[in-house]
Amino acid sequence: MAQNDPDIVPEGVDLDHPNPARIYDWYLGGTTNWAIDREFGAKAVETFPMVRTLARVGREFLGRGVQHIANQGVTQFLDLGSGVPTVGNVHEIADSVNPDSRCVYVDNEPVAIAHSQVLLERQGDPTRHAALHGDLRKVDEIWENALDTGVLNPTQPMGLILSGVLYFFGPDDDPHGIVARYRDLLPSGSYILISHMTVDGVPEEGEIKREEVRKQYERSSSRLFVRSREEFTRFFDGFELVDPGVVWVPEWRPEERPSPATEEYRENPPASSAFAALGRKP
Ligand SMILES: C[S@@+](CC[C@H](N)C(=O)[O-])C[C@H]1O[C@@H](n2cnc3c(N)ncnc32)[C@H](O)[C@@H]1O
């Protein structure tokens, strides 16, 4: 598939609105984005220059979290709102710990899924990897379709990934109800990984600018909903929080030598404006 070619647009791709998956890809330095996404991203960066490093820091937490889950012996992952494949994809991290790992990706953006499928065709194994187009809010349908791939075994612990996605859902979507349903479906010994934007305890300057970015997103095809520490923590009800519990994204088990992006927040972790945690189903 041609990338960045304004004349070649894959079927189902909406170029009338900037799209979060493609904007996020642009923040991370990827190439699966179009002019409308880049213009939107550039405006967000102008308002809030940290937005690109924040995307990187979030992605790095995802990597450390998946590695931790895989190190506990979990070999299968369901990544919801997986995005456009980019640096450190879940199946690659899982495979680096256990080469027999399994992974199903789900996203509601056709471009993200088309690219995931191309990547998996090139480097994946159809018995161990799949990418599905779907809306993660339709929990039972997603669960059924994910199991229908034959990639996941519902009797064995799983890692459920909700990285940087729940903030697209407002109260009408009942995000806590959605996550509760996934928690119920997961077998014992499973993990949930979540990262989520907040303004709770974020330095004021960051808070004001983030509010401007939030308003900009309102004009794209999605709105953003920040949540408090208490609201974030409730996503893990009934699960045991993995040490160090609910923390700022760069504080979740940082590597001995953090990347330049994570290092940038060492002095002021709340400036990362996002919480991170892992929970385990007893
Ligand atoms: C900010 S990106 C995060 C990508 C990846 N999880 C990460 O952390 O690097 C959010 C992704 O969630 C997807 N998304 C948003 N709403 C969704 C929904 N209702 N169902 C499935 N995916 C959704 C977007 O298309 C986008 O790819």
The ligand as an SDF file (V2000), in Angstrom:
LIG
                    3D

 27 29  0  0  0  0  0  0  0  0999 V2000
   -3.7770    7.0860   20.6200 C   0  0  0  0  0  0  0  0  0  0  0  0
   -3.9630    5.6320   19.6550 S   0  0  0  0  0  0  0  0  0  0  0  0
   -3.1690    4.4260   20.7050 C   0  0  0  0  0  0  0  0  0  0  0  0
   -2.5290    3.3240   19.9140 C   0  0  0  0  0  0  0  0  0  0  0  0
   -1.8380    2.2380   20.7560 C   0  0  0  0  0  0  0  0  0  0  0  0
   -2.7680    1.5770   21.6320 N   0  0  0  0  0  0  0  0  0  0  0  0
   -0.7060    2.8290   21.5610 C   0  0  0  0  0  0  0  0  0  0  0  0
   -0.8420    2.9710   22.7730 O   0  0  0  0  0  0  0  0  0  0  0  0
    0.3440    3.1200   20.9900 O   0  0  0  0  0  0  0  0  0  0  0  0
   -5.6830    5.2360   19.9160 C   0  0  0  0  0  0  0  0  0  0  0  0
   -6.2440    4.1740   18.9800 C   0  0  0  0  0  0  0  0  0  0  0  0
   -7.5410    3.7750   19.4480 O   0  0  0  0  0  0  0  0  0  0  0  0
   -8.3620    3.5580   18.3280 C   0  0  0  0  0  0  0  0  0  0  0  0
   -9.7780    3.6350   18.7360 N   0  0  0  0  0  0  0  0  0  0  0  0
  -10.4770    4.7280   19.1300 C   0  0  0  0  0  0  0  0  0  0  0  0
  -11.7550    4.3940   19.4230 N   0  0  0  0  0  0  0  0  0  0  0  0
  -11.8670    3.0320   19.2310 C   0  0  0  0  0  0  0  0  0  0  0  0
  -12.9450    2.1000   19.3340 C   0  0  0  0  0  0  0  0  0  0  0  0
  -14.1420    2.4960   19.7220 N   0  0  0  0  0  0  0  0  0  0  0  0
  -12.6900    0.8030   19.0550 N   0  0  0  0  0  0  0  0  0  0  0  0
  -11.4690    0.4080   18.6310 C   0  0  0  0  0  0  0  0  0  0  0  0
  -10.4040    1.2520   18.5040 N   0  0  0  0  0  0  0  0  0  0  0  0
  -10.6010    2.5540   18.7900 C   0  0  0  0  0  0  0  0  0  0  0  0
   -7.9510    4.6460   17.3560 C   0  0  0  0  0  0  0  0  0  0  0  0
   -8.3350    4.3380   16.0310 O   0  0  0  0  0  0  0  0  0  0  0  0
   -6.4460    4.6500   17.5510 C   0  0  0  0  0  0  0  0  0  0  0  0
   -5.8090    3.7600   16.6760 O   0  0  0  0  0  0  0  0  0  0  0  0
  1  2  1  0
  2  3  1  0
  2 10  1  0
  3  4  1  0
  4  5  1  0
  5  6  1  0
  5  7  1  0
  7  8  2  0
  7  9  1  0
 10 11  1  0
 11 12  1  0
 11 26  1  0
 12 13  1  0
 13 14  1  0
 13 24  1  0
 14 15  1  0
 14 23  1  0
 15 16  2  0
 16 17  1  0
 17 18  1  0
 17 23  2  0
 18 19  1  0
 18 20  2  0
 20 21  1  0
 21 22  2  0
 22 23  1  0
 24 25  1  0
 24 26  1  0
 26 27  1  0
M  CHG  2   2   1   9  -1
M  END
$$$$
